[in-house]
Amino acid sequence: MPSPLGDLLLTAEDGGAVLTGLHLDPTRFAHETDTRWRRAPAALAEAADQLAAYFAGERTGFTLALAPAGTAFQRQVWRALTTIPYGRTATYGEIARAIGQPNAARAVGMANNRNPISIVIPCHRVIGANGAMVGYGGGLPRKQALLHLERSTRRPTGA
């Protein structure tokens, strides 16, 4: 789908009912496509609509069924990321403490890097301990753009 950040690749299971991926650089994943994949924009219409509303500043959260593939630890980190409020940030250490593993900031960073459903699972909201913009799979300019969007948008009501 097109977005202000460039084209996004959305992947899903169950006929589009469960989002499994949102990738900021679709060309990186071209080699991973296989014969089971099919182009089905209508199946992903709800996800596309929610993302369009997010980019328009009309939505602060998502109500999509998610199934990110990862280890139990990664999924725990990704669940914690979804608790970071819109327009706010958290550090890797804060996320590590939130999941009950205060010494796992580096592992949290690795899990954050492997997030398969960016934006919806807001890994862009995680920053370094000193407040610096650090690592983002979609590139730091995209991370900065997402944070700027969230910080400059009036908070709409609802999700």
Backbone bond lengths (Angstrom), bond angles and torsions (degrees), N, CA, C in turn:
res aa  C-N    CA-C-N  psi(-1)  N-CA   C-N-CA  omega(-1)  CA-C   N-CA-C  phi
1 M - - - 1.448 - - 1.516 108.31 -
2 P 1.320 117.66 145.30 1.459 119.71 175.48 1.529 110.37 -74.44
3 S 1.330 116.08 149.53 1.462 121.72 177.50 1.525 108.24 -151.45
4 P 1.325 117.50 168.66 1.465 120.04 175.93 1.532 113.03 -62.44
5 L 1.325 117.16 -16.24 1.462 121.65 179.30 1.519 112.31 -95.20
6 G 1.313 117.56 0.12 1.455 122.45 -173.14 1.513 108.93 109.07
7 D 1.311 116.20 -179.43 1.458 119.82 -179.11 1.517 111.36 -65.01
8 L 1.331 115.28 141.60 1.463 122.71 176.78 1.517 108.12 -114.48
9 L 1.315 116.47 145.08 1.460 121.95 173.76 1.518 107.91 -106.33
10 L 1.324 116.26 118.93 1.458 122.06 176.58 1.513 107.91 -106.71
11 T 1.324 116.57 137.00 1.457 121.58 175.53 1.519 108.50 -127.20
12 A 1.329 114.90 150.79 1.464 119.39 -176.64 1.511 110.40 -151.72
13 E 1.323 113.57 166.21 1.465 123.28 173.83 1.526 107.45 -118.72
14 D 1.313 115.73 174.48 1.465 122.04 174.95 1.521 112.22 53.75
15 G 1.324 115.73 47.38 1.452 120.41 177.02 1.517 114.20 64.66
16 G 1.319 117.06 24.71 1.459 121.46 179.10 1.514 114.07 98.78
17 A 1.317 117.60 -4.16 1.470 120.77 -175.85 1.522 113.09 -73.03
18 V 1.335 117.95 -23.61 1.461 121.28 -175.92 1.525 108.91 -127.80
19 L 1.324 116.28 114.13 1.457 121.78 -178.96 1.522 109.81 -73.61
20 T 1.332 116.53 128.50 1.464 121.76 178.81 1.518 113.07 -112.63
21 G 1.333 116.55 -16.63 1.454 119.05 -179.15 1.514 112.94 -159.12
22 L 1.323 114.84 146.13 1.454 122.55 170.60 1.522 104.99 -143.48
23 H 1.320 115.16 107.13 1.460 121.18 -172.73 1.525 110.12 -113.56
24 L 1.331 115.42 134.00 1.452 121.72 -177.15 1.517 113.12 -81.11
25 D 1.296 118.00 -14.16 1.463 121.08 179.58 1.519 108.53 -131.19
26 P 1.336 117.30 82.65 1.467 120.58 -175.77 1.521 114.05 -56.20
27 T 1.315 118.00 -29.84 1.465 119.63 -178.27 1.525 111.66 -66.06
28 R 1.328 117.31 -26.66 1.474 120.47 177.33 1.513 111.85 -64.41
29 F 1.323 116.98 -23.97 1.454 120.66 -173.73 1.522 113.24 -105.53
30 A 1.318 117.00 3.36 1.465 120.42 -179.00 1.529 111.29 -58.44
31 H 1.322 117.39 -36.35 1.468 120.47 -179.19 1.521 112.43 -72.11
32 E 1.318 117.70 -15.46 1.464 120.55 -177.78 1.523 112.85 -92.00
33 T 1.314 117.24 -8.05 1.458 118.67 -179.57 1.515 109.05 -69.25
34 D 1.294 115.70 146.39 1.459 120.02 178.04 1.522 109.06 -135.15
35 T 1.284 116.03 -179.77 1.466 120.93 -173.00 1.529 112.50 -66.63
36 R 1.328 118.43 -16.97 1.469 120.40 178.19 1.517 112.14 -77.04
37 W 1.318 117.07 -19.84 1.457 120.61 -179.55 1.513 109.19 -77.05
38 R 1.315 114.19 146.04 1.468 118.89 173.21 1.521 108.37 -144.36
39 R 1.280 114.55 148.69 1.463 120.38 178.03 1.526 107.50 -76.48
40 A 1.330 116.39 124.13 1.465 119.98 -176.42 1.526 110.20 -148.62
41 P 1.341 117.36 69.76 1.467 119.45 -178.38 1.527 113.81 -56.65
42 A 1.314 117.81 -35.96 1.470 119.78 -179.08 1.527 111.03 -63.57
43 A 1.329 116.75 -35.29 1.465 120.66 -179.81 1.530 111.28 -66.75
44 L 1.317 116.22 -25.40 1.461 120.67 -178.36 1.526 111.89 -106.21
45 A 1.322 117.04 17.97 1.466 121.53 -176.13 1.522 112.23 -59.94
46 E 1.326 118.25 -41.68 1.468 120.61 -178.72 1.528 110.14 -63.66
47 A 1.318 117.12 -45.63 1.469 120.34 177.81 1.524 110.37 -61.95
48 A 1.331 116.86 -43.87 1.465 120.89 179.42 1.525 110.87 -63.17
49 D 1.317 117.56 -40.87 1.466 121.39 178.91 1.530 111.00 -63.97
50 Q 1.332 116.79 -44.48 1.468 119.92 179.81 1.527 110.76 -65.19
51 L 1.328 117.10 -39.63 1.464 119.95 178.24 1.527 110.85 -66.36
52 A 1.322 117.79 -41.45 1.467 120.90 177.85 1.529 110.35 -60.40
53 A 1.328 117.14 -41.74 1.463 120.94 178.16 1.524 110.89 -65.78
54 Y 1.317 117.39 -38.08 1.471 122.00 176.43 1.529 109.59 -60.59
55 F 1.331 116.79 -50.37 1.459 120.26 -178.62 1.525 112.22 -65.52
56 A 1.317 117.45 -25.76 1.468 121.60 177.56 1.528 111.68 -82.92
57 G 1.335 117.58 -2.64 1.454 121.31 -178.96 1.511 113.43 78.49
58 E 1.327 117.13 18.48 1.460 122.24 -177.39 1.523 113.03 -103.18
59 R 1.321 117.48 -1.35 1.464 121.18 -176.88 1.519 108.28 -142.92
60 T 1.341 116.10 135.16 1.460 120.92 179.92 1.520 113.18 -108.68
61 G 1.317 116.98 -6.88 1.459 121.24 -179.80 1.512 109.57 -153.66
62 F 1.299 115.46 175.75 1.458 121.31 -176.37 1.521 110.46 -124.85
63 T 1.314 115.77 147.22 1.466 121.49 177.64 1.520 108.42 -121.92
64 L 1.311 115.29 57.36 1.457 122.03 -178.06 1.520 109.54 -111.97
65 A 1.319 116.12 144.62 1.466 120.12 172.11 1.530 106.88 -74.42
66 L 1.338 115.88 132.04 1.455 121.35 -176.26 1.518 110.93 -121.78
67 A 1.329 115.78 144.99 1.458 121.55 174.43 1.529 108.86 -141.84
68 P 1.342 116.16 72.43 1.460 118.12 178.55 1.530 110.60 -74.33
69 A 1.321 116.09 130.61 1.465 120.48 178.76 1.521 109.18 -81.85
70 G 1.327 116.07 126.35 1.455 120.55 179.11 1.513 110.58 -178.82
71 T 1.321 114.63 178.12 1.461 120.17 178.31 1.527 109.38 -72.40
72 A 1.305 116.16 168.33 1.466 120.32 177.82 1.529 110.39 -59.46
73 F 1.327 117.38 -41.19 1.461 120.97 178.89 1.529 110.44 -63.63
74 Q 1.330 116.91 -46.57 1.462 119.80 179.41 1.522 111.30 -59.07
75 R 1.324 116.85 -45.15 1.459 119.88 -179.87 1.530 110.86 -63.19
76 Q 1.335 117.20 -35.37 1.466 121.00 177.18 1.535 109.84 -63.60
77 V 1.318 116.61 -44.35 1.466 120.74 178.25 1.525 109.58 -63.22
78 W 1.323 117.70 -45.37 1.466 120.66 -177.59 1.524 111.17 -63.27
79 R 1.346 117.02 -37.11 1.473 119.25 175.63 1.530 109.74 -62.33
80 A 1.337 116.57 -40.71 1.469 120.05 179.28 1.528 111.08 -64.63
81 L 1.307 117.33 -35.33 1.470 119.99 179.09 1.519 111.16 -61.39
82 T 1.320 116.39 -34.22 1.471 119.42 -178.19 1.527 112.32 -69.26
83 T 1.329 117.58 -10.47 1.468 120.49 178.62 1.528 112.43 -91.28
84 I 1.335 117.93 -7.14 1.464 120.38 177.90 1.532 106.64 -72.58
85 P 1.316 117.66 120.03 1.464 119.39 -176.70 1.526 113.15 -62.61
86 Y 1.312 114.64 149.09 1.465 123.11 174.47 1.521 109.58 -51.15
87 G 1.322 116.25 132.21 1.456 120.93 177.69 1.509 114.98 80.64
88 R 1.323 117.71 1.68 1.465 122.18 -179.28 1.523 108.97 -116.32
89 T 1.301 116.13 168.95 1.465 121.06 177.14 1.519 109.32 -131.60
90 A 1.324 114.69 164.03 1.464 122.38 174.59 1.520 107.00 -141.35
91 T 1.311 116.01 157.40 1.465 119.96 177.94 1.523 109.79 -93.74
92 Y 1.318 114.93 164.57 1.463 120.18 176.60 1.522 110.15 -58.92
93 G 1.341 116.64 -39.51 1.459 120.89 178.50 1.518 112.46 -64.33
94 E 1.318 117.09 -39.21 1.466 120.41 178.30 1.526 110.75 -64.23
95 I 1.322 116.27 -39.97 1.466 119.42 177.92 1.523 109.59 -66.29
96 A 1.336 117.25 -42.00 1.464 120.79 178.55 1.528 110.77 -58.73
97 R 1.310 116.70 -43.92 1.472 120.40 178.22 1.529 110.48 -66.07
98 A 1.327 117.02 -38.85 1.467 120.47 -178.30 1.523 112.30 -63.72
99 I 1.336 116.88 -29.15 1.469 119.15 178.97 1.521 111.72 -95.17
100 G 1.337 116.66 8.66 1.460 120.75 175.77 1.514 114.48 79.91
101 Q 1.338 117.15 19.44 1.463 121.00 178.42 1.532 108.79 -130.58
102 P 1.326 116.99 73.32 1.458 121.26 -171.28 1.525 115.41 -60.37
103 N 1.311 118.56 -19.51 1.466 121.05 179.94 1.526 112.75 -98.08
104 A 1.304 117.55 12.81 1.466 121.27 -173.64 1.526 113.70 -106.21
105 A 1.332 117.80 26.49 1.471 119.75 -177.53 1.523 111.81 -57.48
106 R 1.319 117.31 -40.68 1.470 119.99 -179.72 1.537 110.23 -66.26
107 A 1.310 117.44 -41.77 1.476 120.99 178.35 1.528 110.42 -65.89
108 V 1.327 116.47 -35.60 1.472 120.56 175.50 1.526 108.96 -61.86
109 G 1.325 116.75 -41.59 1.456 120.83 177.61 1.517 112.31 -60.60
110 M 1.325 116.44 -41.33 1.470 120.27 178.62 1.529 110.67 -66.50
111 A 1.327 117.25 -41.20 1.470 120.45 177.94 1.521 109.97 -65.10
112 N 1.324 116.12 -41.65 1.460 121.06 178.76 1.535 109.83 -58.17
113 N 1.323 116.17 -41.76 1.461 122.32 179.93 1.528 112.49 -64.90
114 R 1.303 117.30 -25.65 1.464 121.71 -177.57 1.531 113.29 -96.27
115 N 1.308 117.36 5.57 1.471 121.90 -179.55 1.531 110.06 -56.69
116 P 1.334 118.27 117.02 1.458 119.98 -178.07 1.530 114.49 -85.52
117 I 1.334 117.49 -6.45 1.469 120.14 -177.04 1.532 108.58 -126.62
118 S 1.334 115.01 67.15 1.457 118.96 -177.47 1.523 110.75 -61.14
119 I 1.292 115.65 163.40 1.465 126.99 -177.50 1.535 110.34 69.96
120 V 1.331 118.03 -59.00 1.466 120.72 -179.82 1.531 109.41 -65.45
121 I 1.321 116.92 -45.98 1.466 121.88 167.45 1.528 103.43 -95.55
122 P 1.329 117.66 101.58 1.464 121.56 -162.52 1.528 116.30 -77.00
123 C 1.313 115.72 69.85 1.464 120.03 177.89 1.529 111.76 -65.85
124 H 1.333 116.93 -18.75 1.465 120.07 177.81 1.534 111.99 -67.64
125 R 1.315 117.89 -14.72 1.468 121.56 -178.74 1.526 112.98 -86.26
126 V 1.333 117.27 2.05 1.461 120.31 -178.99 1.527 108.94 -99.23
127 I 1.338 114.68 129.56 1.465 121.39 -176.95 1.525 109.96 -126.80
128 G 1.324 115.18 170.59 1.458 120.60 178.17 1.519 112.03 -70.10
129 A 1.321 115.92 163.19 1.463 122.00 -177.64 1.524 112.01 -58.59
130 N 1.326 116.98 -30.09 1.464 120.93 -179.38 1.526 112.32 -90.98
131 G 1.334 117.19 8.84 1.454 121.62 179.17 1.517 114.42 87.13
132 A 1.325 116.18 2.31 1.466 120.12 -177.37 1.528 111.66 -77.34
133 M 1.323 114.50 148.84 1.463 120.68 171.83 1.519 106.66 -73.75
134 V 1.296 116.36 114.78 1.464 120.15 179.34 1.512 108.23 -124.57
135 G 1.303 115.94 155.27 1.448 126.30 178.90 1.506 118.31 16.05
136 Y 1.316 114.69 134.05 1.453 121.57 172.50 1.511 106.45 -157.61
137 G 1.330 115.75 126.30 1.456 120.56 -176.45 1.515 113.39 -57.41
138 G 1.319 117.31 -29.06 1.457 121.58 179.16 1.518 113.05 -87.91
139 G 1.332 116.64 1.12 1.460 121.35 -178.44 1.520 111.06 95.59
140 L 1.320 115.24 143.64 1.466 120.06 -177.63 1.538 113.40 -60.45
141 P 1.342 120.21 -35.84 1.470 117.70 177.06 1.529 112.63 -59.79
142 R 1.329 117.98 -37.16 1.469 119.97 177.73 1.522 110.70 -69.08
143 K 1.328 116.99 -40.67 1.461 120.68 177.71 1.525 109.72 -59.88
144 Q 1.323 116.66 -46.17 1.457 120.73 179.46 1.525 110.89 -62.90
145 A 1.330 117.19 -39.38 1.460 120.78 179.34 1.529 111.19 -63.91
146 L 1.332 117.03 -42.12 1.469 120.66 179.08 1.527 110.89 -64.76
147 L 1.320 116.61 -44.94 1.466 119.67 179.50 1.525 110.62 -65.64
148 H 1.323 117.46 -39.18 1.468 120.57 177.36 1.524 110.21 -63.13
149 L 1.323 117.26 -44.33 1.469 121.07 177.66 1.523 110.33 -55.60
150 E 1.329 116.14 -48.93 1.460 120.04 -176.57 1.524 112.40 -68.03
151 R 1.306 117.16 -36.64 1.462 119.75 -177.71 1.525 112.49 -77.57
152 S 1.329 116.73 -24.73 1.458 119.50 -176.35 1.524 113.21 -97.91
153 T 1.333 116.72 -6.65 1.445 121.23 -177.93 1.513 109.92 -88.19
154 R 1.310 115.63 134.31 1.457 118.70 169.82 1.503 108.71 -62.88
155 R 1.280 117.49 139.27 1.452 121.19 -177.77 1.530 109.78 -71.52
156 P 1.335 117.18 107.07 1.469 117.52 174.77 1.524 109.67 -70.10
157 T 1.295 116.25 161.41 1.458 119.32 177.22 1.515 108.72 -81.99
158 G 1.300 116.80 153.01 1.463 121.53 178.04 1.510 112.28 80.46
159 A 1.313 113.96 -173.26 1.469 120.92 -176.59 1.503 111.96 -71.59
